Amino acid sequence: MLIRTENIKKTYRLGAVDVAALRGVTLDIEQGEYVALMGPSGSGKSTLMHLLGCLDTPSEGKYWLAGKDVTTLDDIELARLRNKEIGFVFQSFNLLPRLSAQANVQLPMAYAGVRSRERAERAKELLTLVGLADRIHHRSNQLSGGEMQRVALARALANRPSLILADEPTGNLDSHTGAEVMALLDGFAEKGNTVVLVTHDQHVADHAKRVIRLCDGLIETDR
């Protein structure tokens, strides 16, 4: 089992009011599954994504990722786990604009202590894989939105993560470019990578083999 959550809850303090974003979510995701998390605004899907991505910790409950109890880790241990086990793809790309595509892809490997020559070679391989062999040395601020998302996909794969977590991966793209990005994610899933999409778009969710819908901080359906 790659992901297991047990009755996880998340409560935020807003002024004098406690807001329950998650009210008890129990969930298992196997290695190699292709899953979409859906739900309306305020359903808890973004909060769940942050917890699964080790960007936040639950107020209550337990979360295991790749056999590790995430809820017992400190901030440094969480950062190491994120870098090793999770590849992120964000709607806003989150690239460093003045760095080349290759340098952006190398960053997670640098944090993991991979040697410079190996970093450069793997970044080149990954950028070729996503169709950017001719854009390796272009800065990210010289690339189109679709090209930036491809760089983000390559960066997500840099450390051979257990989990690819994609948050609205086509949200800032036109329909044609979005379809190309989804085809790449489909390909990664077909190769046995675990992919979890967070989306409000049914067309995007239809790519996944399993769709989990959240409502009011609880799982409404899981099919």
Backbone as a ProteinNet text record, in pm:
[ID]
protein_1_A
[PRIMARY]
MLIRTENIKKTYRLGAVDVAALRGVTLDIEQGEYVALMGPSGSGKSTLMHLLGCLDTPSEGKYWLAGKDVTTLDDIELARLRNKEIGFVFQSFNLLPRLSAQANVQLPMAYAGVRSRERAERAKELLTLVGLADRIHHRSNQLSGGEMQRVALARALANRPSLILADEPTGNLDSHTGAEVMALLDGFAEKGNTVVLVTHDQHVADHAKRVIRLCDGLIETDR
[TERTIARY]
83.8	0	87.8	68.3	149.7	95.4	-37.1	-100.4	-207.2	-204.3	-312.5	-340.6	-465.2	-505.9	-611.5	-609.7	-702.8	-768.6	-893.4	-975.3	-903.2	-840.5	-768.2	-866	-836.1	-916	-822.3	-874.4	-796.1	-888.5	-850.4	-926.9	-838	-890.5	-817.8	-883.5	-800.5	-851.1	-856.3	-975.8	-995.1	-1055.2	-968.4	-1013.3	-1054.3	-1179.8	-1229.7	-1307.7	-1302.7	-1385.3	-1296.7	-1332.9	-1267.5	-1342.5	-1270.1	-1330.3	-1277.6	-1366.7	-1329.1	-1320.8	-1196.7	-1178	-1191.7	-1140.4	-1159.3	-1216.8	-1317.4	-1390.2	-1381.1	-1277.6	-1256.6	-1250.1	-1131.4	-1113.2	-1024.1	-1077.2	-1002.6	-991.2	-867.9	-843.2	-720.3	-726.3	-611.4	-589.2	-464.5	-428.2	-309.5	-326.1	-222.3	-115	5.3	110.9	60.9	77.3	38.7	-103	-180	-316	-315.1	-420.6	-441	-572.1	-564.4	-678	-703.7	-830.3	-869	-944.8	-908.7	-982.8	-1067	-1198.6	-1289.4	-1375.8	-1438.1	-1530.3	-1544.1	-1654.7	-1674.2	-1580.2	-1576.3	-1496.4	-1541.3	-1444.1	-1475.6	-1502.5	-1486.9	-1515	-1404.6	-1284	-1171.1	-1067.5	-1089	-995.1	-857.3	-851.3	-720.1	-648.4	-724.2	-665.6	-612	-689.5	-644.3	-518.6	-513.3	-394.2	-271.7	-288	-175.2	-128.9	-223	-185.6	-116.8	-170.7	-108.7	30.4	48.7	177.5	275	236.7	322.6	355.7	266.6	281	213.8	136.1	67.6	47.9	11.4	-12.3	-154	-216.5	-354	-364.3	-480.1	-508.2	-531.3	-591.8	-616.3	-602.3	-582.3	-575.6	-432.5	-420.4	-290.7	-278.5	-155.7	-125.8	6.2	1.4	122.2	149.7	273.2	317.5	438.4	426.4	533.8	579.6	483.5	511.9	556.7	572.4	616.5	498.2	493.8	389.5	425	361.8	393.6	362.8	262.8	218.6	318.9	423.5	525.8	651.5	656.2	778.7	785.7	908.6	926.5	942.5	958.6	960.3	1075	1191.6	1305.8	1281	1226.9	1196.3	1086.7	988.7	882.6	940.1	1032.1	1093.2	1171.1	1242.6	1317	1222.7	1114.1	1017.1	951.6	914	854.7	948.3	1073.9	1169.3	1195.5	1193.4	1223.9	1103.6	986.8	872.6	767.3	768.2	657.2	709	646.5	670.6	547	563.5	450.2	436.7	312.1	280	169.9	201.6	107.6	44.7	-75.2	-144.1	-59.8	12.1	91.2	236.6	267.4	397.1	506.5	517.4	616.9	760.4	792.2	929.7	1002.7	1135.4	1215.4	1240.2	1189.6	1183.8	1318.2	1421.8	1550.8	1640.5	1595.5	1671.9	1627.1	1718.6	1683.9	1591.2	1529.1	1445.3	1525.9	1646.9	1732.4	1763.7	1795.8	1828.4	1707.7	1588.3	1467.3	1444.5	1466.3	1445.9	1551.4	1668.8	1777.3	1758.3	1676.4	1667.6	1633.8	1529.7	1500.4	1616.2	1689.9	1803.8	1918.2	1934	2037.7	2008.3	1880.4	1842.1	1862.2	1853.9	1870.6	2016.5	2107.1	2249	2300.6	2226.5	2271.1	2386.7	2487	2604.4	2566.4	2640.7	2604.6	2594.7	2688.5	2684.1	2559	2528.2	2408.5	2281.7	2280.8	2165.3	2142.8	2249.7	2239.2	2191.1	2244.2	2206	2060.9	2017.6	1879	1781.6	1815.8	1729.2	1712.2	1821.3	1814.2	1725.4	1739.3	1656.9	1508.9	1477.5	1338.1	1277	1352.6	1301	1280.3	1365.5	1344.8	1218.3	1197.2	1079	949.8	947.4	825.2	823.7	913.6	909.6	975.8	1071.5	1137	1287.2	1329.1	1472.5	1533.7	1452.1	1503.6	1483.5	1437.8	1413.6	1493.7	1587.2	1659.6	1726.6	1784.7	1862.1	1783.2	1654.2	1569.8	1529.3	1531.2	1479.3	1328.3	1274.7	1131.5	1045.6	1097.3	1018.9	1022.7	1092.4	1093.3	1004.4	936.1	856.6	707.5	630.6	484.6	430.5	302.4	241.8	249.3	222.4	229.2	369.4	467.7	607.4	649	601.9	634.5	574.4	452.2	392.8	466.9	520.2	602.1	731.4	791.1	909.2	872	755	709.7	689	638.4	621.9	757.5	852.3	987.3	1048.2	1031.3	1084.6	1018.7	888.7	817.7	875.3	933	986.9	1134.2	1195.1	1341.2	1398.4	1335.4	1389.3	1320.2	1256.8	1185.6	1091.6	994.7	910.4	811.8	762.3	657.2	523	504.7	375.1	392.3	311.5	302	170.1	177.8	60.6	40.3	-69	-93.3	-216	-194.3	-301.1	-349.1	-469.8	-527.3	-421.7	-366.9	-251.9	-281	-410	-444	-514.3	-518.4	-598.8	-560.7	-432.7	-386.7	-354.1	-406.8	-372.5	-496.9	-476.6	-588.9	-620.7	-733.7	-781.7	-686.9	-626.5	-535.1	-409.6	-350.3	-229.2	-260.5	-377.1	-417.7	-429.4	-481.3	-493.7	-355.7	-258.9	-122.5	-61.1	-82.7	-29.7	-95.1	-225.7	-294.5	-245.1	-213.2	-159.1	-26.4	54.8	181	155.5	61.5	29	-27.5	-111.3	-164.2	-49.4	49.8	164.2	243	260.7	331.3	254.5	121.6	39.7	48.4	48	54.8	186.8	291.2	421.2	431.5	320.9	319.6	339.9	350.9	362	226.8	228.8	107.3	81	-36.3	-71.7	-201.3	-199.2	-319.8	-343.5	-458	-497.6	-594.8	-580.4	-680.4	-741.9	-872.6	-933.4	-1081.8	-1133.3	-1277.5	-1334.8	-1247.1	-1283	-1312.8	-1435.4	-1473.8	-1394.1	-1362.4	-1285.1	-1145.8	-1086.4	-957.1	-973.6	-1074.7	-1097.6	-1124.7	-1184.3	-1216	-1090.8	-974	-849.5	-812	-854.2	-817.5	-899.9	-848.1	-918.5	-1009.1	-988.3	-1066.6	-1092.3	-1216.5	-1253.4	-1311.4	-1248.5	-1293.7	-1352.8	-1480	-1547	-1562	-1523.6	-1537.3	-1647.7	-1712.1	-1814.9	-1813.3	-1802	-1804.3	-1703.2	-1584.6	-1476.4	-1482.8	-1571.2	-1585.4	-1586.5	-1549	-1559.3	-1706.7	-1755.1	-1895.7	-1910.3	-1821.3	-1820.2	-1676.6	-1653.8	-1520.4	-1541.6	-1516.5	-1545.8	-1428.4
-119.8	0	125.5	213.3	334.8	440.9	461.5	564.5	500.4	533.9	491.6	605.9	649.1	747	682.8	720.4	664	777.8	807.2	906.5	1041.1	1087.7	1215	1332.5	1426.4	1547.6	1667.7	1777.2	1901.2	2016.5	2088.2	2203.5	2326.7	2433.9	2560.2	2661.1	2741.8	2848	2977.1	3029.3	3156.2	3255.5	3341.3	3432.8	3354.6	3369.9	3299	3172.9	3137.2	3027	2912.2	2789.7	2670.6	2622.3	2602	2555.2	2415.4	2319.5	2180.1	2158.2	2150.8	2129.3	1981.5	1892.7	1747.9	1695.8	1608.2	1567.2	1416.9	1354	1211.7	1134.2	1130.8	1065.9	943.1	828.5	703.3	657	631.5	612.4	525.8	433.7	354.1	373.1	393.3	400.3	307.6	214.3	116.4	176.5	120.1	155.8	130.1	228.8	213.5	257.4	302.7	349.1	487.6	514.8	644.1	698.9	800.9	845.3	994.3	1031.4	1172.8	1206.7	1318.4	1372.8	1488.9	1480.2	1584	1635.9	1749.4	1806.2	1955	2013	2157.2	2236.7	2366.6	2454.4	2436.8	2417.7	2398.1	2254.4	2161.8	2020.2	1953.7	2011.9	1953.3	1889.8	1892.6	1823.2	1888.2	2020	2085.9	2059.1	2058.3	2024.7	1882.4	1789.4	1650.7	1640.6	1715.1	1713.9	1761.3	1867.5	1918.4	1815.6	1742.7	1640.3	1522.8	1476.7	1365.9	1403.4	1532.1	1579.7	1617.9	1593.8	1626.2	1775.7	1857.7	2002.3	2054.7	1968.4	2001.5	1870.2	1879.6	1760.3	1764.9	1649.4	1648	1691.7	1744.6	1779.4	1654.1	1553.6	1424.3	1315.1	1191.7	1078.2	1043.9	944.2	893.2	891.1	911	904	831.1	723.4	649.7	666	700.3	710.4	619.9	526.5	429.7	363	333.5	261.9	348.8	480.7	569.6	646	651.6	727	875.5	944.5	1085	1171.9	1133.1	1216.3	1221.1	1139.5	1140.4	1217.5	1269	1330.2	1478.7	1528.3	1672.3	1738.9	1870.6	1945.2	1901.7	1875.4	1833.9	1697.1	1606.3	1471.9	1476.8	1565.1	1581.1	1631.1	1727.2	1781.3	1673.3	1590.3	1480.6	1381.5	1348.7	1254	1310.1	1438.1	1503.2	1493.7	1527.3	1531.4	1392.6	1292.3	1155.8	1086.3	1100.7	1016.9	1084	1218.1	1287.4	1380.5	1371.5	1466.4	1553.1	1684.1	1776.9	1840.7	1853.2	1930	2028	2158.3	2260.3	2334.4	2387.6	2465.4	2584.8	2646.2	2766.3	2734.1	2607	2556.5	2562	2676.4	2692.3	2668.8	2720.9	2715.8	2844	2836.2	2956.7	3021.7	3142.5	3200.9	3225.8	3252.8	3285.7	3164	3049.5	2926.3	2857.9	2785.7	2708.9	2594.1	2538.4	2420.8	2309.9	2289.2	2183.9	2211.3	2335.3	2369.4	2352.5	2387.5	2368	2220.2	2135.7	1992.1	1935.1	1993.1	1943.1	1975.6	2075.7	2123.2	2013.4	1932.3	1828.1	1730.2	1704.1	1613	1675.9	1807.6	1876.9	1867.2	1886.6	1876	1733.7	1635.7	1496	1452	1542.4	1511.2	1433.7	1435.4	1366.1	1445	1374.3	1439.6	1521.3	1628	1724.9	1662.8	1574.6	1514	1428.3	1351.5	1266.3	1351.8	1462.9	1553.5	1605.6	1651.5	1708.5	1605.2	1484	1378.8	1337.9	1322.2	1281.2	1391.7	1517.1	1628	1631.4	1608.8	1607.1	1492.4	1376.2	1260.3	1287.9	1347.4	1373	1479.5	1583.1	1687.3	1633.1	1541.8	1475.3	1390.7	1322.4	1238.1	1317.8	1441.1	1522.1	1612	1586.7	1656.1	1791.4	1814.6	1945.7	1937.2	1844.5	1829.5	1957.6	2035.9	2159.1	2282.3	2261.5	2374.7	2361.3	2270.9	2240.2	2363.2	2446.2	2559.3	2690.6	2686.1	2805	2829.6	2956.4	2990.9	2968.9	2939.7	2909.8	3029.7	3152.6	3269.4	3292.2	3205.5	3209.7	3099.7	3024.7	2911.2	2943.2	2872.3	2884.6	2813.7	2835.8	2769.5	2618.6	2565.5	2421.4	2367.4	2443.2	2400.7	2405.9	2509.4	2518.3	2401.2	2361.1	2248	2118.3	2106.7	1989.8	1987.7	2104.4	2112.3	2069.7	2115.1	2077.4	1926.4	1864.8	1719.4	1649.7	1698.9	1640.9	1656	1773.1	1796.4	1702.5	1677	1588.6	1447.4	1406	1271.5	1261.6	1374.2	1381	1278	1263.8	1173.2	1037.5	1002.4	873.5	853.5	944.3	940.6	824.6	790.2	689	744.3	876.4	940.3	1066.6	1079	1204.7	1269.1	1388.7	1460.4	1583.9	1584.7	1691.6	1772.5	1899	1988	2073.7	2044.7	2117	2133.1	2023.8	2033.1	2100.3	2112.5	2177.9	2311.2	2357.7	2474.3	2601.7	2619.6	2741.9	2718.7	2609	2573.2	2572	2597.9	2583.6	2435.2	2406	2268.1	2175.2	2223.6	2139.2	2106.7	2209.7	2188.2	2104.4	2127.9	2048.6	1901.1	1872.1	1732.7	1668.8	1746.2	1694.1	1662.3	1750.8	1728.2	1605.7	1591.4	1474.4	1345.6	1351.4	1232.9	1191.2	1288.7	1256.9	1192.1	1248.3	1189.4	1047.9	1029.5	895.8	797.7	844	759.5	721.8	817.5	787.9	683.1	697.6	601.7	462.9	457.9	328.2	256.8	333.6	273.4	230.1	243.1	195	300.4	427.5	534.9	558.3	588.8	627.5	774.7	805	942.4	978.6	1089.8	1142.6	1282.9	1300.8	1430.2	1498.2	1627.6	1706	1799.5	1785.9	1861.6	1885.7	1992	2015.7	1983.4	1946.9	1926.5	1778.4	1747.7	1608.8	1546.6	1625.9	1572.5	1526.7	1600.2	1560.8	1436.2	1435.9	1322.5	1193.6	1205.7	1086.9	1010.1	1073.4	1003.6	901.7	926	839.6	711.4	608.4	480.3	476.8	571.3	576.7	722.6	755.5	893	897.6	978.4	997.7	1137.5	1145.3	1275	1310.5	1432.9	1481.6	1584.7	1590.7	1690.5	1718.9	1846.4	1888.5	1814.1	1790	1731.1	1582	1515.3	1370.9	1310.3	1182.9	1113.3	1084.3	1134.2	1113.9	986.9	972.4	850.2	813.8	685.2	633.5	520.3	550.3	450.5	437.1
0	0	0	-98.2	-103	-8	-10.7	71.1	158.9	285	376	473.2	476.3	577.1	666.2	790.9	888.4	965.6	928.3	998.5	1013.4	903.8	916.4	913	1002	1013.5	1007.4	955.1	952.9	987.2	1092	1136.9	1133.8	1075	1068.8	1163.5	1225.1	1313.3	1233.8	1212.4	1143.3	1241.5	1296.2	1399.9	1523.4	1563	1680.5	1642	1513.2	1462.9	1414.8	1450.6	1398.8	1274.6	1165.9	1040.9	1010.9	999.6	972.5	822.1	770.3	626.9	590.4	677.4	663.4	793.7	782.9	903.2	930.3	872.1	896.8	766.6	706.1	575.3	592.4	555.8	555.7	411.4	367.4	224.6	203.9	109.7	67.4	-81.7	-121.6	-262.8	-285.7	-376.7	-406.8	-497.9	-490.6	-585.4	-727.8	-815.4	-955.5	-987.9	-889.3	-918	-982.3	-1059.7	-1126.1	-1071.6	-985.8	-905.6	-927.8	-933.8	-937.2	-810.5	-748.5	-635.3	-686.4	-664.6	-713.2	-599.5	-624.5	-527.8	-550.5	-506.7	-523	-433.6	-454.7	-369.1	-224.8	-134.3	6.3	44.7	-49.9	-21.7	59.5	55.3	127.3	36.6	-95.4	-184.5	-184.8	-177.5	-175	-42.6	66.3	196.5	195.3	139.7	131.8	45.8	-64.3	-148.5	-70.1	8.1	86.7	190	247.6	345	277.4	164.1	91.7	42.3	7.8	-40.4	69.8	195	310.4	316.6	261.9	271.8	398.8	462.7	586.3	662.8	788.2	869.3	925.8	946.8	996.2	1141.9	1176.6	1316.3	1398.5	1335.1	1399.6	1294.4	1340.7	1250.2	1211.2	1123.6	1082.1	929.8	881.8	738.9	720.2	641.5	606.5	458.1	423.7	284.6	267.4	174.6	149.1	279.3	365.6	489.6	606.1	584.3	691.7	749.8	881.8	950.4	943.1	849.7	824.3	945.6	1021.4	1133.6	1247.8	1242.9	1348.5	1307.1	1183	1131.4	1163.2	1183.8	1201.5	1065.1	1062.6	936.7	845.2	901.6	820.8	759.2	839.7	789.4	682.8	702	602.1	470.1	477.7	356.5	282	353.9	290.9	225.2	294.5	240.6	115	118	-0.5	-119.9	-96.7	-207.5	-265.8	-181.1	-226	-287.3	-225.2	-259.7	-347.8	-356	-422.7	-531.4	-648.3	-756.6	-773.4	-765.1	-770.5	-907.9	-953	-1072.9	-1033.6	-1039.3	-994.6	-1112.5	-1089.9	-1192.4	-1236.4	-1141.7	-1171.4	-1206	-1228.9	-1274.5	-1167.1	-1096.3	-988.1	-1035.5	-1152.3	-1201.9	-1164.2	-1155.3	-1133.4	-1268.6	-1290.8	-1424.8	-1491.4	-1414.5	-1474.7	-1494.7	-1449.4	-1470.3	-1598.4	-1660.5	-1779.5	-1743.9	-1846.5	-1825	-1757.3	-1805.8	-1749	-1602.5	-1569.2	-1430.6	-1339.2	-1388.1	-1308.1	-1277.6	-1376.4	-1356.7	-1261.8	-1261.8	-1176.7	-1028.1	-996.8	-857.7	-756.4	-778.4	-677.9	-658.9	-767.4	-757.9	-679.4	-694	-617.7	-468.6	-430.8	-289.5	-238	-328	-288.7	-288.9	-327.3	-323.6	-443	-554.8	-676	-738.9	-790	-848.9	-971.3	-996.6	-1099.4	-1238.6	-1274.1	-1407.3	-1422.7	-1319.5	-1324.4	-1331.4	-1257	-1261.2	-1402.1	-1464.4	-1598.5	-1699.4	-1690	-1785.3	-1767.1	-1642	-1618.5	-1658.9	-1630.5	-1669.9	-1821.4	-1893	-2039.8	-2088.6	-2026.5	-2064	-2040	-1925.7	-1891.5	-1981.8	-2011.5	-2101	-2241.8	-2282.7	-2411.6	-2407	-2295.1	-2277.5	-2293	-2243.2	-2250.7	-2374.4	-2468.6	-2597	-2599.7	-2510.9	-2504	-2528.2	-2611.3	-2638.8	-2695.4	-2768	-2828.7	-2739.9	-2616.3	-2525.6	-2395.7	-2392.7	-2269.5	-2208.6	-2293	-2241.7	-2240	-2274.4	-2266.4	-2121	-2079	-1947.4	-1945.5	-1828.3	-1822	-1861	-1841.4	-1882.7	-2033.5	-2105.6	-2252	-2311.9	-2226.8	-2271.9	-2266.7	-2347.5	-2343	-2219.3	-2191	-2075.2	-2085	-2203.7	-2222	-2203.4	-2253.4	-2236.2	-2089.5	-2017.2	-1874.8	-1797.4	-1834.9	-1764.6	-1796.8	-1916.6	-1951.3	-1869.2	-1850.7	-1764.1	-1622	-1576.5	-1442	-1430.5	-1536.5	-1537.2	-1530	-1608.6	-1605.4	-1466.5	-1406	-1270.7	-1169.7	-1187	-1094.3	-1095.1	-1208.1	-1221.7	-1184	-1150.6	-1137.4	-1040.4	-924	-821.7	-821	-933.7	-945.4	-825.3	-807.7	-688.5	-690.5	-572	-560.3	-605.8	-591.3	-613.6	-696.4	-802.4	-877.2	-837.3	-781.7	-733	-820.2	-896	-993.5	-951.8	-922.2	-876.5	-993.3	-1043.6	-1158	-1268.5	-1319.7	-1410.8	-1544.1	-1580.8	-1708.1	-1685.8	-1560.9	-1526.2	-1599.2	-1632.2	-1699.4	-1846.6	-1902.5	-2040.1	-2128	-2258.5	-2351.8	-2368.6	-2430.2	-2434.2	-2509.4	-2618.6	-2696.6	-2615.5	-2554.2	-2474.8	-2351.9	-2291.1	-2176.4	-2211.1	-2330.4	-2374.4	-2390.3	-2438.7	-2453.8	-2317.1	-2220.4	-2086	-2023.1	-2042	-1986.8	-2052.7	-2180.9	-2248.4	-2185.8	-2146.5	-2079	-1942.9	-1866.4	-1736.6	-1753.3	-1856.4	-1884.3	-1910.3	-1985.6	-2017	-1893.8	-1802.8	-1678.2	-1598	-1592.8	-1518.6	-1581.3	-1712.7	-1782.1	-1754.2	-1721	-1689.8	-1543.6	-1469.5	-1332.2	-1226	-1267	-1168.5	-1100.5	-972.3	-901.7	-928.5	-984.3	-1018.2	-947	-873.2	-809.4	-863.9	-929.2	-984.3	-889.2	-871.2	-800.3	-903.3	-927.4	-1035.8	-1010.1	-1070.2	-1071.3	-1208.4	-1302.8	-1442.9	-1468.5	-1504.9	-1527.1	-1640.9	-1744.4	-1857.8	-1812.7	-1720	-1665.1	-1578.3	-1493.7	-1403.7	-1481.5	-1599.4	-1680.1	-1722.6	-1716.7	-1750.3	-1642.9	-1519.4	-1407	-1408.4	-1344.2	-1333	-1210.5	-1119.1	-995.1	-960.9	-927.3	-895.5	-754.6	-669.9	-531.7	-521.3	-483.8	-470.7	-323.3	-291.3	-155.5	-146.1	-30.9	-4.1	144.8	179.1	319.8	405.6	349.9	428.3	446.8	371.7	379.2	239.3	227.3	98.7	71.8	-39.9	-79.2	-161.5	-262	-344.1	-376.7	-402.8	-436.5	-536.2	-664.2	-768.5	-863.5
[MASK]
+++++++++++++++++++++++++++++++++++++++++++++++++++++++++++++++++++++++++++++++++++++++++++++++++++++++++++++++++++++++++++++++++++++++++++++++++++++++++++++++++++++++++++++++++++++++++++++++++++++++++++++++++++++++++++++++

